[in-house]
Amino acid sequence: MSSMSAVVLFVFLQLFSSLVSCGPLPVGVSYQKQSSLPVLTLPYGSYRAATYRAASDIYIFRNVRFAAPPVGNLRWAKPAPPQLNSTLHDGSYGPKCVQSAVSGLNLVGPGNTSPVGAAINQFLGGIPVPLFQGGDEDCLFLDVYVPGKALKNPGLKLPVAVWIYGGAYLFGSKDTLQPELPFYDGSGLMSKANNDMIFVAMNYRLGTYGFLAGTTMEREGTPNAGLWDQRAALQWVQDYIHLVGGDRTRVTALGESAGAGSIIHHLVGEGGKLNPLFSKAILQSPAYQPIWDRGGSVQKIFDSFASLAGCKGKGLACLRAVDAATLAKANKQIHALQISGSMAVGPTPDGKFIRQMPVLELSTGNFWKGIQSVILSHTADEASLFVNGAIQTDTQFSGFLDGVFPNYTRSAGVNAKIEAFYPPLGGSKKSKYASQSARVTAFLRDGCFTCHIRYLTEALTPSKVYLMQYSTFPGSHGSDLLPTFYSPGFASDTSSLLDDIATFFAPVLAPLAVGIAGAMQAYFASFIVTGDPNTNRAVVNFPPSVRWEHPSVADEVKGVVNVGDWGFSTVNDGQMGKGACDFWKGEVSGRVTALGGYAPPSGGVVGRGEGDEEESRNYVGGNNGGGGGGI
């Protein structure tokens, strides 16, 4: 595909997308002969670069194993070190992790709000999509993008960017949509850094494989296994990135959606005492839903999943022995049973690694203090993609809340407070929402997306933070991935139809869209290399970038860089208001944690009630590790 076609393919999608050896091997990089691709030799195996891009001078080592296959007794255990293997790996083997779809995604936009539109959306949501299919339990691999100069001179010690993909903690992979599209290809960012960085992308366990939790899991396994996989990949960078010229002391974690939400959880690991293994971070649309009731609703999910897999009442030993097909089927079924707009699993407090919801750790100072600086961003419309248009009455909204926040939260009046904060349309006072969909959108936006950004900004102090809003059409959740990973040098195998579309749109739209992508990447690359997005920003550019200052945080957040249809500006951001975020912090997160008895015995919870002992009565202290060697 021509570079112009690649350019405009980006524009079009932007517009219309809503053998075991006896001892360790000698480590290092070598060439078997003058013309061969380099071989990265690790203590447990050798990996030949899969690709060399001469135009950009980038070598790509694909599907480097960073942990043993998490199967059998290693299911729901911390990732174990890879076994020794004398085979020379060429990067051709490396499955993505087992996938499943989100229940009830809004695929038809505003049309979802009508009865007919809701029915059509439900039908479309039931059509199998390849992105959500397949995968394998043996999936713990990573890709490493290395500039040629780093292999020639490992003493360069280049900064490292580590990508954690999104996908609602249910789907995604380190190289999703490749080779058709550059998701998540690091060459675009590297080019903006003049190849003065290394890019790493990892897989991690998803769905019930990676985020099954509850009291049974705490006793017999490892909750949040997917987060532990991410740590294992970050530890791999610490252990081996120097072999390809990387600097393990200058690691930036990057993530979008679930990937960015994961980064927040790493920052509060073990109450902020666990080194997250990175010093800077770029978080785009950090997303996760509030989960807290470890012994109640979370345990019920575990019990339901065990029943679906034929292991009712038999615990984790039975689940570890179940055949792969049965487990995969149960994984899909448990998500399909969820109320639209919610997920069965995700990062979950477990009393040890994740002691309580991140907002409470951030608000009480229990986070990693070694983080140097962060970039935080959100899109103009984060939540609409997840809004169920079938919710059209106040009664249906109440039912939605009862499905999302079951058990004691309802009886304690938390659901009623939420309904009052997001007032009904049929109440005595005029509602501030034009429709139930607008009401649900505000509820999801505040509780699952934008307030996460405010909490982290307040915790780190604005002097360590740069804030961005991505408003370029369509401005929906995930639309900022296109400019983040745009790469004119990416080799695509797309069809001639897309080539024709690209040619049609090229004359008018390409320069502006590519300019926006280039400026965004320049900000990010400058931050990765220097710690400041302004140092190497795209000053001479169409459209020109603006100087990115630190924000000020009051009732409204000021000093936010906005990426709009026609370029860059600095705006006041009304999507993470103090009133809404304080409500979620105190009246929801703090209150339900204290009422449920899940507060840590020390370290505090926002909105405490009558005494530490009562508020910590169900805080057992965490899990036992679940067996298996840990990384």
VOZAMAR-827690 format. One record per residue (C-alpha): residue number from 1; x, y, z; residue in one letter. Coordinates in steps of 0.5 Angstrom, whole numbers, plus 2048, in hexadecimal, padded with zeros to 3 digits. Each point is the difference from the previous one (the first is absolute). Example, Ala and Ser with C-alpha at 12.3 -4.5 7.8 and 13.67 -1.06 7.14 Angstrom:
> marti:east:north:up:lumti
> 1:819:7F7:810:A;
> 2:802:807:7FE:S;
// end
This chain:
> marti:east:north:up:lumti
> 1:800:800:800:M;
> 2:803:807:7FE:S;
> 3:802:805:806:S;
> 4:7FA:805:7FD:M;
> 5:7FB:7FA:801:S;
> 6:802:7FE:807:A;
> 7:800:808:801:V;
> 8:7F8:800:7FE:V;
> 9:7FE:7F9:803:L;
> 10:802:803:806:F;
> 11:7FC:806:7FF:V;
> 12:7FA:7FC:7FD:F;
> 13:800:7FC:807:L;
> 14:801:806:804:Q;
> 15:7F9:802:7FD:L;
> 16:7FC:7FA:800:F;
> 17:803:7FC:806:S;
> 18:7FC:801:806:S;
> 19:83B:7BC:80F:L;
> 20:803:802:807:V;
> 21:807:801:801:S;
> 22:804:7FF:806:C;
> 23:803:807:802:G;
> 24:7FF:807:7FE:P;
> 25:802:803:7F9:L;
> 26:805:805:800:P;
> 27:7FD:807:7FF:V;
> 28:800:805:7FB:G;
> 29:7FF:802:7F9:V;
> 30:804:7FD:7FA:S;
> 31:800:7FF:7F8:Y;
> 32:801:7F9:7FE:Q;
> 33:803:802:7F9:K;
> 34:801:807:7FD:Q;
> 35:7F9:801:7FD:S;
> 36:7FC:7FC:805:S;
> 37:7FB:803:805:L;
> 38:802:801:807:P;
> 39:7FF:7FB:805:V;
> 40:7FE:802:807:L;
> 41:802:7FB:805:T;
> 42:7FD:800:807:L;
> 43:802:7FB:806:P;
> 44:7FA:7FB:7FD:Y;
> 45:800:801:7F9:G;
> 46:802:803:7F9:S;
> 47:7FC:805:7FC:Y;
> 48:801:802:7F9:R;
> 49:7FE:807:7FE:A;
> 50:7F9:7FF:7FC:A;
> 51:801:806:7FC:T;
> 52:805:805:7FE:Y;
> 53:7FD:807:7FD:R;
> 54:806:803:7FC:A;
> 55:7FC:807:7FF:A;
> 56:7FF:801:807:S;
> 57:806:7FC:803:D;
> 58:7FC:7FC:804:I;
> 59:801:7F8:802:Y;
> 60:7F9:7FD:803:I;
> 61:801:7FA:805:F;
> 62:7F9:7FD:800:R;
> 63:7FD:7FB:805:N;
> 64:806:800:805:V;
> 65:7FD:7FB:806:R;
> 66:800:804:806:F;
> 67:7FD:7FB:805:A;
> 68:7FE:7F8:7FF:A;
> 69:7F9:7FE:7FD:P;
> 70:7FB:802:806:P;
> 71:7FD:7F9:7FF:V;
> 72:7FE:7FA:805:G;
> 73:802:802:807:N;
> 74:803:807:7FD:L;
> 75:7F9:802:7FF:R;
> 76:7FE:806:805:W;
> 77:807:800:802:A;
> 78:806:805:800:K;
> 79:803:7FF:7F9:P;
> 80:806:7FB:801:A;
> 81:807:801:7FC:P;
> 82:801:7FD:7F9:P;
> 83:803:7F9:800:Q;
> 84:806:7FF:7FC:L;
> 85:800:7FF:7F9:N;
> 86:805:7FF:7FB:S;
> 87:7FC:801:7FA:T;
> 88:802:807:7FC:L;
> 89:7F9:803:800:H;
> 90:7FE:805:7F9:D;
> 91:7FA:803:803:G;
> 92:7FB:7FC:7FC:S;
> 93:7FD:7FD:807:Y;
> 94:7FC:805:805:G;
> 95:7F9:7FF:800:P;
> 96:7FC:806:803:K;
> 97:7FC:7FE:807:C;
> 98:7F9:7FD:800:V;
> 99:7FB:806:7FE:Q;
> 100:7F9:801:802:S;
> 101:7FB:806:7FE:A;
> 102:7FD:806:804:V;
> 103:7F9:7FF:801:S;
> 104:7FB:805:7FD:G;
> 105:805:805:7FD:L;
> 106:7FD:805:7FC:N;
> 107:801:7FF:7F9:L;
> 108:7FB:805:7FD:V;
> 109:801:806:803:G;
> 110:7FB:805:802:P;
> 111:7FB:7FB:7FC:G;
> 112:801:7FB:806:N;
> 113:7FB:805:804:T;
> 114:7FA:7FE:7FC:S;
> 115:7FC:7F9:801:P;
> 116:802:7FE:7F9:V;
> 117:807:802:801:G;
> 118:801:7FD:806:A;
> 119:7FD:7F9:7FD:A;
> 120:805:801:7FA:I;
> 121:806:801:805:N;
> 122:7FE:7FA:804:Q;
> 123:800:7FC:7F9:F;
> 124:807:803:7FE:L;
> 125:803:7FF:807:G;
> 126:7FE:7F9:7FF:G;
> 127:804:7FF:7F9:I;
> 128:807:7FC:801:P;
> 129:806:805:7FF:V;
> 130:806:7FD:7FF:P;
> 131:804:805:804:L;
> 132:7FC:7FD:806:F;
> 133:801:7F9:7FE:Q;
> 134:806:7FA:801:G;
> 135:806:801:804:G;
> 136:804:7FB:804:D;
> 137:802:800:807:E;
> 138:807:7FF:7FE:D;
> 139:801:808:7FF:C;
> 140:805:803:804:L;
> 141:804:803:7FB:F;
> 142:803:807:7FE:L;
> 143:802:804:7FA:D;
> 144:807:804:800:V;
> 145:801:806:7FB:Y;
> 146:807:802:800:V;
> 147:804:805:7FC:P;
> 148:806:7FD:7FC:G;
> 149:805:805:804:K;
> 150:7FE:7FD:807:A;
> 151:802:7F9:7FD:L;
> 152:806:803:7FE:K;
> 153:802:804:806:N;
> 154:7FC:7FD:806:P;
> 155:803:805:804:G;
> 156:7FC:805:7FE:L;
> 157:7FB:7FF:805:K;
> 158:7F9:802:7FD:L;
> 159:7FA:802:804:P;
> 160:7FB:7FA:7FF:V;
> 161:7F8:801:7FF:A;
> 162:7FC:7FA:802:V;
> 163:7F9:7FF:7FD:W;
> 164:7FA:7FD:804:I;
> 165:7FA:7FF:7FB:Y;
> 166:7F9:802:802:G;
> 167:7FA:7FB:7FE:G;
> 168:7FB:801:806:A;
> 169:805:7FA:804:Y;
> 170:7FC:7FB:7FB:L;
> 171:803:801:7F9:F;
> 172:807:803:7FD:G;
> 173:807:7FE:7FE:S;
> 174:807:803:800:K;
> 175:7FF:800:7F8:D;
> 176:7F8:800:7FF:T;
> 177:7FE:802:7F9:L;
> 178:807:7FF:7FD:Q;
> 179:802:7FF:7FA:P;
> 180:7FA:804:7FE:E;
> 181:801:806:804:L;
> 182:806:803:805:P;
> 183:7FC:7FE:806:F;
> 184:805:7FF:805:Y;
> 185:806:802:7FB:D;
> 186:805:804:804:G;
> 187:804:803:7FA:S;
> 188:7FC:806:7FF:G;
> 189:801:802:807:L;
> 190:808:7FE:7FF:M;
> 191:800:804:7FA:S;
> 192:7FE:806:804:K;
> 193:805:7FF:805:A;
> 194:806:7FF:7FA:N;
> 195:800:7F9:802:N;
> 196:803:802:807:D;
> 197:7FB:7FB:804:M;
> 198:7FE:7F9:800:I;
> 199:7F9:7FE:800:F;
> 200:7FD:7F9:803:V;
> 201:7F9:7FE:800:A;
> 202:7FE:7FA:804:M;
> 203:7FA:7FB:800:N;
> 204:7FC:7FE:807:Y;
> 205:7FB:7FC:802:R;
> 206:7F9:802:7FF:L;
> 207:7F9:7FF:802:G;
> 208:7FF:7FB:806:T;
> 209:807:7FD:7FE:Y;
> 210:803:807:802:G;
> 211:7FB:803:805:F;
> 212:7FC:7FB:804:L;
> 213:800:802:807:A;
> 214:7FC:7FF:807:G;
> 215:801:7FC:806:T;
> 216:801:7F9:7FD:T;
> 217:806:803:7FB:M;
> 218:803:804:806:E;
> 219:801:7F9:804:R;
> 220:801:7FB:7FA:E;
> 221:803:805:7FB:G;
> 222:803:807:7FD:T;
> 223:7FA:805:7FF:P;
> 224:802:805:7FB:N;
> 225:805:7FB:7FC:A;
> 226:800:805:7FA:G;
> 227:803:805:804:L;
> 228:805:7FC:802:W;
> 229:801:7FE:7F9:D;
> 230:801:807:7FE:Q;
> 231:805:801:806:R;
> 232:804:7F9:7FE:A;
> 233:801:804:7F9:A;
> 234:802:806:803:L;
> 235:805:7FC:804:Q;
> 236:803:7FD:7FA:W;
> 237:801:807:7FE:V;
> 238:804:801:806:Q;
> 239:804:7FA:7FF:D;
> 240:802:800:7F9:Y;
> 241:7FE:806:7FC:I;
> 242:808:802:801:H;
> 243:802:7FB:7FB:L;
> 244:7FC:804:7FB:V;
> 245:803:806:802:G;
> 246:7FA:802:804:G;
> 247:800:804:807:D;
> 248:7FC:7FC:805:R;
> 249:800:807:805:T;
> 250:7FD:804:7FA:R;
> 251:7F9:7FC:7FF:V;
> 252:7FA:803:7FE:T;
> 253:7F9:7FC:801:A;
> 254:7FB:801:7FA:L;
> 255:7F9:7FE:800:G;
> 256:7F9:801:7FE:E;
> 257:7F9:7FF:803:S;
> 258:802:7F9:804:A;
> 259:807:801:7FF:G;
> 260:800:807:803:A;
> 261:7FB:7FE:805:G;
> 262:805:7FA:802:S;
> 263:806:805:800:I;
> 264:7FC:804:806:I;
> 265:7FF:7F9:804:H;
> 266:808:7FF:7FF:H;
> 267:801:807:803:L;
> 268:7FC:7FE:806:V;
> 269:803:7F9:801:G;
> 270:800:7FD:807:E;
> 271:7FE:807:802:G;
> 272:805:804:7FC:G;
> 273:806:7FC:803:K;
> 274:801:7FB:7FA:L;
> 275:805:803:7FB:N;
> 276:7FC:800:7F9:P;
> 277:806:7FF:7FC:L;
> 278:7FF:807:7FC:F;
> 279:802:807:802:S;
> 280:7FB:804:7FB:K;
> 281:7FA:7FE:7FD:A;
> 282:7FB:802:7FA:I;
> 283:7F9:7FE:802:L;
> 284:7FA:801:7FA:Q;
> 285:7F9:800:803:S;
> 286:802:7FC:806:P;
> 287:7FA:7FB:801:A;
> 288:7FD:7FB:805:Y;
> 289:7FA:7FF:804:Q;
> 290:7FF:801:807:P;
> 291:801:7F9:804:I;
> 292:800:7FF:807:W;
> 293:7FC:7FA:803:D;
> 294:805:7FB:800:R;
> 295:7FC:7FB:804:G;
> 296:7F9:802:7FD:G;
> 297:7FF:801:7F9:S;
> 298:807:7FF:7FE:V;
> 299:800:7F9:803:Q;
> 300:7F9:7FF:7FC:K;
> 301:803:801:7FA:I;
> 302:805:7FB:802:F;
> 303:7FB:7FB:802:D;
> 304:7FC:801:7F9:S;
> 305:806:7FF:7FC:F;
> 306:802:7F9:804:A;
> 307:7F9:7FE:7FE:S;
> 308:800:802:7F9:L;
> 309:807:7FC:800:A;
> 310:7FD:7FA:803:G;
> 311:804:801:807:C;
> 312:7FA:802:804:K;
> 313:803:800:808:G;
> 314:806:7FD:7FE:K;
> 315:805:806:800:G;
> 316:806:802:7FC:L;
> 317:803:7F9:800:A;
> 318:7FA:7FD:7FB:C;
> 319:801:807:7FC:L;
> 320:807:7FE:7FF:R;
> 321:7FE:7F9:7FD:A;
> 322:7FB:802:7FB:V;
> 323:801:800:7F9:D;
> 324:802:806:7FC:A;
> 325:7F9:800:7FC:A;
> 326:7FC:7FF:806:T;
> 327:803:806:803:L;
> 328:800:805:7FA:A;
> 329:7F9:7FE:7FF:K;
> 330:7FE:802:808:A;
> 331:805:806:7FF:N;
> 332:7FB:803:7FA:K;
> 333:7FA:7FE:804:Q;
> 334:801:804:806:I;
> 335:801:806:7FC:H;
> 336:7FA:7FF:7FC:A;
> 337:7FC:800:807:L;
> 338:802:807:802:Q;
> 339:7FB:806:800:I;
> 340:802:804:7FA:S;
> 341:805:805:802:G;
> 342:804:7FC:805:S;
> 343:805:7FB:800:M;
> 344:800:7F9:804:A;
> 345:808:801:802:V;
> 346:805:805:800:G;
> 347:805:803:805:P;
> 348:7FE:7FE:807:T;
> 349:802:801:807:P;
> 350:803:7FA:803:D;
> 351:802:803:807:G;
> 352:808:7FF:7FE:K;
> 353:802:802:7F9:F;
> 354:7FA:805:7FF:I;
> 355:7FE:801:807:R;
> 356:7FA:805:7FE:Q;
> 357:7FD:804:7FA:M;
> 358:806:804:7FD:P;
> 359:7FC:807:802:V;
> 360:800:7FE:807:L;
> 361:808:7FF:800:E;
> 362:801:806:7FC:L;
> 363:7FC:804:805:S;
> 364:803:7FE:806:T;
> 365:807:800:7FD:G;
> 366:801:7F9:7FF:N;
> 367:804:800:7F9:F;
> 368:807:7FF:7FD:W;
> 369:803:807:802:K;
> 370:806:7FE:7FB:G;
> 371:7FC:802:7FA:I;
> 372:803:806:7FC:Q;
> 373:7FB:802:7FC:S;
> 374:7FA:7FE:7FC:V;
> 375:7FB:802:7FA:I;
> 376:7F9:7FF:801:L;
> 377:7FB:801:7FA:S;
> 378:7F9:7FE:7FF:H;
> 379:7FB:801:7F9:T;
> 380:7FB:804:800:A;
> 381:7FB:7FB:800:D;
> 382:802:7FA:804:E;
> 383:7FA:7FD:802:A;
> 384:7FB:7FF:7FB:S;
> 385:803:7FA:7FD:L;
> 386:7FD:7FC:806:F;
> 387:7F9:804:801:V;
> 388:7FB:7FB:7FF:N;
> 389:7FA:803:7FC:G;
> 390:7FB:7FC:803:A;
> 391:800:804:807:I;
> 392:7FB:805:7FE:Q;
> 393:7FC:801:807:T;
> 394:802:802:807:D;
> 395:7FD:7F9:802:T;
> 396:805:7FC:7FB:Q;
> 397:806:805:802:F;
> 398:7FE:7FD:808:S;
> 399:801:7F9:7FD:G;
> 400:806:802:7FD:F;
> 401:803:802:806:L;
> 402:7FE:7FA:804:D;
> 403:803:7FC:7FB:G;
> 404:807:803:801:V;
> 405:7FF:802:807:F;
> 406:7FD:7FA:803:P;
> 407:7FF:7FD:808:N;
> 408:802:805:806:Y;
> 409:801:806:7FB:T;
> 410:7F9:800:7FE:R;
> 411:7FD:7FF:807:S;
> 412:805:805:803:A;
> 413:7FD:806:7FC:G;
> 414:806:801:7FB:V;
> 415:7FC:7FE:7FA:N;
> 416:7FB:805:802:A;
> 417:806:806:801:K;
> 418:802:7FE:7F9:I;
> 419:7F9:801:7FD:E;
> 420:800:807:804:A;
> 421:806:802:7FD:F;
> 422:7FF:7FE:7F9:Y;
> 423:7F8:803:801:P;
> 424:7FB:7FC:7FC:P;
> 425:7FC:803:7FA:L;
> 426:7F9:7FF:803:G;
> 427:801:803:807:G;
> 428:7FD:806:803:S;
> 429:806:804:7FE:K;
> 430:802:801:7F9:K;
> 431:806:7FB:7FE:S;
> 432:806:803:7FE:K;
> 433:800:7FA:7FB:Y;
> 434:7FD:800:7F9:A;
> 435:7FF:7F9:800:S;
> 436:801:7F9:804:Q;
> 437:806:7FF:7FB:S;
> 438:803:807:802:A;
> 439:7FF:7FE:807:R;
> 440:804:7F9:800:V;
> 441:805:803:7FC:T;
> 442:802:805:805:A;
> 443:800:7FB:806:F;
> 444:804:7FB:7FC:L;
> 445:805:806:7FE:R;
> 446:801:802:807:D;
> 447:800:7F9:803:G;
> 448:804:7FD:7FB:C;
> 449:805:805:7FC:F;
> 450:801:807:801:T;
> 451:800:800:808:C;
> 452:806:7FB:800:H;
> 453:804:806:7FD:I;
> 454:7FE:805:805:R;
> 455:802:7FB:806:Y;
> 456:807:7FF:7FD:L;
> 457:801:807:7FE:T;
> 458:7FE:802:808:E;
> 459:804:7FB:803:A;
> 460:807:801:7FC:L;
> 461:7FE:808:800:T;
> 462:7FF:803:7F9:P;
> 463:808:802:800:S;
> 464:801:7F9:7FE:K;
> 465:7FA:7FF:7FB:V;
> 466:7FF:802:7F9:Y;
> 467:7F8:800:7FE:L;
> 468:7FD:7FF:7F9:M;
> 469:7F9:7FF:7FD:Q;
> 470:800:7FD:7F9:Y;
> 471:7FA:803:7FC:S;
> 472:801:7FF:7F9:T;
> 473:7FA:7FD:7FC:F;
> 474:7FD:7FB:803:P;
> 475:804:801:806:G;
> 476:7FD:7F9:803:S;
> 477:804:7FC:805:H;
> 478:805:7FD:7FC:G;
> 479:801:804:7FA:S;
> 480:806:803:803:D;
> 481:804:7FA:7FE:L;
> 482:800:801:7F9:L;
> 483:804:807:801:P;
> 484:804:7FC:805:T;
> 485:803:7FB:7FC:F;
> 486:7FF:803:7F9:Y;
> 487:807:7FE:7FC:S;
> 488:801:802:7F9:P;
> 489:805:7FA:7FF:G;
> 490:7FB:7FB:803:F;
> 491:800:7FA:7FA:A;
> 492:7F8:7FE:7FF:S;
> 493:7FD:7FB:7FD:D;
> 494:7F9:803:7FF:T;
> 495:7FC:7FF:7FA:S;
> 496:7FF:804:7FA:S;
> 497:7FA:803:802:L;
> 498:803:804:806:L;
> 499:805:802:7FB:D;
> 500:7FB:803:7FC:D;
> 501:7FD:803:806:I;
> 502:806:803:802:A;
> 503:802:803:7F9:T;
> 504:7F9:803:800:F;
> 505:801:804:807:F;
> 506:807:802:800:A;
> 507:800:807:7FC:P;
> 508:7FC:803:806:V;
> 509:800:7FC:806:L;
> 510:807:7FD:800:A;
> 511:805:806:802:P;
> 512:7FC:802:806:L;
> 513:7FF:7F9:803:A;
> 514:807:7FE:7FF:V;
> 515:802:807:803:G;
> 516:7FC:7FF:806:I;
> 517:802:7F9:801:A;
> 518:808:802:7FF:G;
> 519:7FF:805:806:A;
> 520:7FD:7FC:804:M;
> 521:805:7FA:7FF:Q;
> 522:805:806:801:A;
> 523:7FD:802:807:Y;
> 524:801:7F9:802:F;
> 525:806:7FE:7FD:A;
> 526:803:806:804:S;
> 527:7FD:7FE:806:F;
> 528:803:7F9:800:I;
> 529:807:803:7FE:V;
> 530:801:806:804:T;
> 531:7FA:800:805:G;
> 532:7FD:806:7FD:D;
> 533:7FB:800:7FA:P;
> 534:803:807:7FE:N;
> 535:807:7FF:7FF:T;
> 536:7FF:7FD:7F9:N;
> 537:7F9:802:7FF:R;
> 538:7FE:801:7F8:A;
> 539:801:807:800:V;
> 540:800:801:7F9:V;
> 541:7FA:7FC:7FE:N;
> 542:7F9:800:7FD:F;
> 543:7FD:801:804:P;
> 544:805:803:805:P;
> 545:800:7FD:807:S;
> 546:7FF:804:806:V;
> 547:805:801:806:R;
> 548:7FD:7FB:805:W;
> 549:800:803:807:E;
> 550:7FE:7FC:807:H;
> 551:7F9:801:802:P;
> 552:7FC:803:805:S;
> 553:7FB:7FC:804:V;
> 554:7FA:804:804:A;
> 555:7F9:7FF:7FE:D;
> 556:802:7FF:7F9:E;
> 557:806:7FE:7FD:V;
> 558:804:805:7FC:K;
> 559:806:800:7FC:G;
> 560:7FE:7FA:7FC:V;
> 561:803:7FF:7F9:V;
> 562:7FA:7FE:7FB:N;
> 563:801:7FD:7FA:V;
> 564:7FA:802:7FB:G;
> 565:7FE:7FF:7F9:D;
> 566:804:806:7FE:W;
> 567:806:800:804:G;
> 568:803:801:807:F;
> 569:7FD:805:806:S;
> 570:800:800:807:T;
> 571:7F9:800:804:V;
> 572:7FD:7FF:806:N;
> 573:7FD:7F9:801:D;
> 574:7F9:7FF:803:G;
> 575:800:7F8:800:Q;
> 576:804:7FF:806:M;
> 577:7FC:805:805:G;
> 578:802:800:807:K;
> 579:7F8:7FF:802:G;
> 580:7FF:7F9:7FC:A;
> 581:807:7FE:802:C;
> 582:800:801:807:D;
> 583:7F9:7FD:800:F;
> 584:803:7F9:7FD:W;
> 585:806:801:805:K;
> 586:7FC:801:807:G;
> 587:7F9:7FE:7FF:E;
> 588:801:7FA:7FB:V;
> 589:807:7FD:801:S;
> 590:801:802:807:G;
> 591:7FA:7FE:803:R;
> 592:7FF:7F9:7FD:V;
> 593:807:7FE:802:T;
> 594:7FF:802:807:A;
> 595:7F9:7FD:800:L;
> 596:802:7FA:7FD:G;
> 597:806:7FF:805:G;
> 598:805:800:7FB:Y;
> 599:804:806:802:A;
> 600:808:7FF:802:P;
> 601:801:7FF:807:P;
> 602:805:806:7FF:S;
> 603:801:805:7FA:G;
> 604:7F9:803:800:G;
> 605:7F9:800:7FC:V;
> 606:7FD:807:7FE:V;
> 607:7F9:801:804:G;
> 608:802:7FC:806:R;
> 609:7FA:7FE:804:G;
> 610:800:7FD:808:E;
> 611:807:7FD:801:G;
> 612:806:7FC:7FD:D;
> 613:7FE:7F9:802:E;
> 614:7F9:800:7FD:E;
> 615:802:803:7FA:E;
> 616:805:7FB:7FF:S;
> 617:7FC:7FA:802:R;
> 618:801:7FD:7FA:N;
> 619:807:802:7FE:Y;
> 620:803:7F9:800:V;
> 621:807:802:7FE:G;
> 622:800:7FD:7F9:G;
> 623:802:7FA:7FC:N;
> 624:805:7FB:801:N;
> 625:803:800:7F9:G;
> 626:7FD:7FA:7FD:G;
> 627:805:7FC:7FF:G;
> 628:805:800:7FA:G;
> 629:807:803:800:G;
> 630:7FF:808:7FF:G;
> 631:804:805:7FD:I;
// end
